[in-house]
Amino acid sequence: MKRVLPIYIIVLCLFFYVPATAQNSNITFDSTRHNFGTIAEDGGIVTTTFNATNTTDTPIVILSVSGGCSCTTADFERKPILPNKASAITIHFDPMNQPEGAFMRKIIVTTSKGSLPLTILGNITPRKKSIDEQYPLILGQGVRMESNAHAFGYIEHGTTISSTIAIINTSPKSVTLNISPKQESGQLWVHYPNKLQSGEQADINFGYTLAAQSDIYGSLNEVLDISIDNNKVSYQLIISAIAIDRRNLSTDKEWQKIQLSENFIKFGTLKPSAAKVSRTIAISNIGLENLIIRKIECNNDLFDIVLAGDSTIQSDRRSELKVSFDPAKGMYGANVGRVTIISNDPQQPTKSFKVSAIVEN
């Protein structure tokens, strides 16, 4: 009896098993996948046809064919497909303005009996972009720039990070370029050409270098003014990074690990005449090494942040962070901020939580 039961179960499974395409839609395709190969972005719309056959003894209607993207459209017959008859579904794919490289699109065919997917794929080679597309920001006097902002993310102590932003002079004469700091961390370096000849394309090079023993942690924010022929333009160059300890992520060692008791502090609704309110949040170290709080930042100065405990937290110990808000100094309506803790946790160098308070009459 013990040997018969598994066979019985297998027979039942085989009896009730139906291929996915037939079970879902009761139509079959000569192929459910088409590879366009390599196509040019500006080469025009490409087309392929899938032939659907009704494998049942009743008519089936194709209700919709959806590619989930305006770049993919379909033509198909909306009249019923009779038993054992076929109907064509023609798929059109427009590569213009699609990302270069490999692509894959799922197309869902929905019928009166169910639905099933088709797939188109290929590789797009990019077209040559116009000057306007490559350099969308107009600085003035014929000078254009590809972007005016760059966020590096983390920069570790003892490392250098750098990037470039391209600029071009489309005017018939040469121009002078000047970039000067308006808000600076003191850690950014910038190199750029002081003069751009007519038609010249160049790069603004910038980055950060932090010494291995640096004591700089947290947000590095730069705002730089741009002048063309001594005329300040409306755009500014915005660059940012977050300075953290050098990390070693190639080991399974249980390092220091930060954990917060809350991820949102809500002070609720307060009157301007109300007393200053405070809440504490616990910072725990659930790792094996000492957790060191390097810096605490808040993007809203209306909230006071004070580390009430030790900045070095031993394994399985905790410290406290005190968050305060004075309604008399707050703005009417919602006051919202984000507190960010920078520590030596290699997995989560930054850990943040939100704070909010509503001031009403």
N, C-alpha and C positions, 0 to 999 in steps of 0.2 A: 504493500500500500504506500509505503514511503517513497518508492521509486516511481509509482504511477502518477502521483499528484503533480510533480513538476512537468511531466509530459502533458498532462491534461491542461495545465495552465498555458504551456507553450502553444498547444493546439488552439485554445481559445484566443490567444493573442494574434495568431496567424489568421484565424477566421475573421476577426474584427479589424485587422490591419487594412488600411486603404492608403495608397500613395497620397502624399500631401496635396499635389496639384488636383487630383480627382476629388479628394475629400473636400477641399476648400471651394472649388469652382466648377468641377465637372467639365473642364476644358483642358486640352493639352496644347503645348506649343512645340513647333519644330525645333525651337531653341529658346531658352529663357535668358540668354546672355549674349551681348554683342560688344566686341572690342573694336573701336574706331581706329586704334593705333595712334600714331603721332599726327596731330592736326595743328594747324596754325591758328592762333587767336583771331587773326583778321582774315582767315581763309573762308569765312562764310559758314552758314548753317550746314551741318552734316545730318544725314538721314539714314535710318535703317528700318526694316519691316519685320515684324514677328507675325507668324501665321498661327491663329488659334482654331482648333478643331473641337466641335461639340461631340463629346464621346457618350452622351446620354441619348435617351429615346424621346426627349422633350426639348422644345426650343429653349435657347438661352440668350439673354440680352446682356450686352456689355453696357453697364451703366456709366462708368467713368474710368478714365486712365489718368492718374495723377503722378507727376514727376516731382512734386514738392518744391519746384524752383521755376521761376519765370524763364530760365534758360532752356527748359525742357518742355516741349509741347507734344501733343499727339493728335493724330487723325484716325478715326475708326468708325465703322458702320454701327448705327444705332438700331437697325432693324434686327429682329431675332435671327440667331444662327440656328438653322434647322439641324436635326440629328445627323451626325456623320458628315456635316458640311463644315467648311472653314471660312474664316473671315480674317482680314489683314488689319493689323494695328501698326501704323507708321509713326515712328518716334523721330522728332526733330530736336537736335541739340545745337544751341548757339554758343560757341566758345568765347565770343567777344566779352571782354571785361571779366572773364573768369580767371582765377589764380593759375599761374603757370605750373606745369608739372602734372603728375598723375591725378586723375579724377575718377570718381565712381558715383553713379546716380542710381538710386532704387526707384523703380516705377511701379506703382500699385494698380493692378487691373481689377476693378470691382465689377462683378457680374450679378445676375439675378440669383445665382447659386452660391456666391461666396467671393473670395478674392485671392490673388496670388501675386508675387513680385516678379518683375523683370529687371534686368540689370544692363546698363550701358557703362562703358569705361573707356579710357584712353589716356593720352598724354598731350598736354597743350604746350606748344612753344610760343613764347610771348612775342607780341608785335613790338615794333619800335614806337616808344611813347613820344608824343609831341612835347615841345618845351613847356607848354602850359600844363601838361599832365605831370611832367617830371618836377616842375618847380611851380606848384600852385599858389604859393604865397607871394604877393606883389609888394615889395618893399618900397618901390618908388624909383623914379629916374632910370627905369629900364632894368632894375635889379630885382631878381626873383630868387626865392629860396624854397627848398623841398619841404622843410619843416622848421618849426621854431621851438620844439620841445623834445626832450629825451630823458627818460627815467631809467637809470642803470639798475635799480634794485640794490642788492647787497654789494658792498666792497669790503673785503676782509683785510685786516691789518697785514702789512707785509706784501701787499699786492698792488698792481696798477690796472685800472680799467680805462678804456678809451673808446671813442666813437667819432663819427664825422657827420656833418650836415652839409649837403652840397648847395652851392650858390652860383648864380650866373648873371652876367651883365649882357642884356640884350640891346642896350642902347648903342648908338653909333660912335660914342666917345668913351674914354676911360673915366672911371669914377674912383673916389677914395672910400675906403671902408674903415669904420672904427667900431669896436665893441668894448664897452666899458661896464663894470659891475655896478648894479644898483642895489642889489642885496646879495651878499656873498658869505660863504662859510670860511673862506680863506684857504680852502684845500683844492679848489678847482684850478686847472691850468688850461689855457686856450691859445691856440695858434691859428692865425688866419692871414691872408694877404692884405696888405694895406692898400693896394691898388688893384683894380680889376680893369683889364683892357677890354675894348669893345669885343663882344662875343666870347669872352673868356669864361670858362667854367672852372671853379675851384672848390676846395673843401675847407670848412671850418672844423679844425681838429680840437678836441677837448677831452678831458678826463680827470681822474683822481689818482694820486699816489699816496698811500698811507704807509708809514714806517711800521716795522714789526712791533716796536715798543710804543706805538702811538697811544695816547690817552683819549683820542677822539672817538666818540660813539654817537650813534643815533642819526637823525636826519641831517643831510647836507643839502641845502636848498640854495639855488642860484637864480637870480634874475639879472639879465644883462641887457643894457640898452644898445641898440644898433643905430648907427648914423651913416648916411650916405652923403658924401660931400658936405660933411658937417651939419647935415639936417637929420634930426632924430626921426626915425620912422615909427609907425604905430605899433609894429610888432616888437616883442621882446624875446630874448632867448631864455628859455626856462629849462634848467637842468637839475636833476636830483639824484641822490643815492642814499644808502643807509650804511653807516660804518659799524662793523661788528668785529668780533674776535676771529682769528684764523681758525677754521674748523677742520677737523679730521673725521670725515664721514665714511672712511673705508674700513672701519673696524666694527665689530659687534659689541664692543665694550659698552657697559651701561654707564653712560656719562651722566652729568647733572641734567635734570629734566624739570622744567617749570610747569606748574599747574595752578590755575586760578580758581578760587571758590565760586566766583560769579563771572558772567560775561556781559552783564547789563545792570547798571545801577540806575534806578528810577526814583527821583526825589518827588515825583508827583506834581500836583498843582499847588502853587504857593502865592501868597499875597506879597506885594513889595515890602510891606511892613513886617513881615514874618522874620523871625530870628534866623541866623545862619544855620544851615543844616549840614550834617556830616554823616558819612557812612564809611565803613572799613571793608576792605576786601583782602582775603588771605592769599599770600603767595607761598606755595609749598614747593619743596624740592623732593620729587619722587625718584630721583636718580641716586647714584652711589657716590658721586663726587660733589664737591662744594659748588653750589649755584651762586654766582655773583651777579647782582643787579648792577648793570653798568650805567644805565640812564633811564629816566622816566620822562615821557613827553606827553603833552596834551595839546590838541589842535584848537582848543578854545580856552582863552585866558580867563574866562569867567569862572572856571572851575579851578580850585586850589588843590594841588596834589602834593602830599607829603608822605615819604616813606617813614612809617612809625616804628619799624623794627630794624634789624640789622640788614645791611646790604649783602652780606655773605651768609648764605643759608646752608647749613649742613644737611646731609642726607636725612630724610624723614622729618625734617624740621620745617618751620614756617615763619614767615614774617608778615607784617601788615602794612597795607597802603591805605592812607586816609584821604578820602575825597570829600571836599567841602564846596558848598555853593551858598552865596549870599544873595537872596532875592532882591535886596535893595540895589545891588549893582548889576543885576541881570536885565536882559532885554524883555520887553513884553512879548508874550507868545512862547514858542518852544525854544529852549536853549539846549543844544545838543553838542556833545563832544566825544572824541575818541582818545582814550588813554593808551599809550603804547609803552611797554616795558622792554628794554633792550638788556639782554642777559648773555651769559656765556653758554647757554644751552645750544649745542651744535645743531640740533634738529629744528628748534624753533628759536632762532636768535631774537625774534620780535614776537611778543604776545600782547594782544590788545583787548580792550573791552569798551563798551559804550556807556556814556552817562547822559542823563537828560533831566531837565526840570522845566516846568511850565509856569510862567509868571503871568498872573491875571489881575485885573482891577478888582 
